[in-house]
Amino acid sequence: MTMKDLSYSAVMGRKNDIIKDAMGVDYRRYEREGIIFDYEAMMADCGYTLEDHIRVQRSVNVGNTPVFELHNLTALARKLAGPGKGARIFIKDEASNPAGSFKERRAAASVYHAKKLGYKGVIAATSGNYGAAVASQAAMQGLKCIIVQECYDSHAKGQPEIIEKARKCEALGAEVLQLSVGPELFYEVLLLLEETGYFNASLYSAFGVSGIETLGWELGHQFLEKYGRHPDAVVCANAGGGNLTGTARGLIKAGCPAKVIGAAVDLSGLHMASDDAFNRKSFTTAHTGFGVPYATNPDHSDVPRSAARPLRYMDRFVTVKQGEVFYITEALATLEGMEKGPAGNTSLTAAFALAQQMGEDEIIVAQETEYTGAGKGINPQLSFARQNGIELKFGNPDEEIAGKNIIFPAEPGLLKARDLDMDELRRKFIRRATKGLDRALSPEEIAFLAEETRSTADFVAKCLEK
Amino acid sequence: MAKKGDWVRIHRVILQADERTANLPEDTQKVPFEMWVKGHLLSDGEIGDEVEIKTVSGRKEHGTLIEVNPQFDVNFGSFVPEILEMDVRQRTALFGKEAE
């Protein structure tokens, strides 16, 4: 037997075959003419309908999480809003899932499917709550589990939030492999997949993303049953795009017409692959460093075609500042009596600002919360920021510069949701999808791009002219 | 001295700086790509030795022995007075001065 070439270029060159063996999915099946691929065929082919996901999730204690009305935050928003303004603010308490986040909806079907296909274990590349979710599901369903984290800078200094997640993964029986900063994480994951023959529980698979449809579906039904009406807006933290994509698809399947709004923490100016910047940020997920590139170029993950395609579903995409999310995290504790992890409150922060633009007879939902603990909470994360030379102060969050300071709103009225230009995101997507293409697009390709960006053939054509 | 079977943590450089992918920011390009993992030691060794371990998933890994009985040291951080200040401001904003 010849030894396999384990060099970076050789392993990356085998990516498609490794992924095919590690997921049982041949992504080439969905490629069509030119730049087109059949998204809905890929989603349908995963073999799990919404009803299947509900059944699998119920069997492993995932989902059916409660919805809470936040009376005091609503009252505060109404004090700040004009007369007749200030929507009722709700959260969906996803922290009450077994491992503490909505990510278990994503993990359940992946682990279930891996077991059904006879894989002995699962591997997931994640520094976030998804690690604990996969570890929990693997424990419950009796598979082995390896979680691969980007965790340390070159001085071996780790992000406390990520180290806490490593602790949780180990507590749930997983092996945790920790790495220094860099996109070569995917190289290491490919090596591990080849070595172990385990299933790639990718965040971006159709199994995972369609698993989140249950969240949107529950929202649609819970509000009808409890309040006799649909919510008007649902805010989803948008990083890799799966949360928003899955939730929006579930809302559609529940017949819920709510607007779907993406929210991300503004980390502009910090390079996500920078060793030096790694510990100068206080959010390791739900931020624009993932949210913008994954929205405009979804297919640069650990699968050839990502099931997370947020531009297909997003009505608006807003950003909030780090200081604002910490502020709302504290308000959730001090005004609502609920202590939850900061990153999971990104959508609530945006919802607090957006509620003030809506009528008081309307309903806005932040569709998640996450668990909190040592290393992963407002105090440990702010304490770590200060240790790393980040200035903490009260003021106007508009002046916050990621990596330099964290500005808590001096008054709640200074907290804002800042719209990103959706058309600019669409243009970026279209430019990226047609990069290096030296020919005119067919009408079918133009229609495909319009679908991918939720725009029109005219919009795509105009963008291509430039 | 760590004994065979002890629970340990090892470290290994996976890619030297010059073996890393292109298109990295300059600061990242200058440093190696590193890995840390835990497992049971497969033979006796000292801190700093090249050793082999078996991880909880049953894999064998090799690297430099850096810690025996590794522990997590994440905690709740040191006191951040701004958090208390936020509480006061938020209560006042909602309930008025009497909340102070």
Interface residues (C-beta under 8 A of the other chain):
Chain A: S7 Y8 N72 A75 L76 K79 G121 K144 C145 I146 C151 Y152 S154 A156 P160 I163 E164 A166 R167 E170 G173 A174 E175 V176 L177 Q178 L179 S180 V181 G182 P183 E184 Y187 E188 E195 T196 H271 A273 S274 D275 D276 F326 Y327 E330 A331 T334 L335 A374 G375 K376 G377 I378 N379 P380 Q381 L382 S383 F384 R386 L392 K393 F394 F408 A410 E411 P412
Chain B: I14 L15 E19 R20 T21 L24 P25 D27 T28 V31 P32 F33 E34 M35 W36 V37 K38 G39 T55 V56 S57 G58 R59 F72 V74 N75 F76 G77 S78 F79 V80 E82 I83 E85 M86 D87 R89 Q90 R91 A93 L94
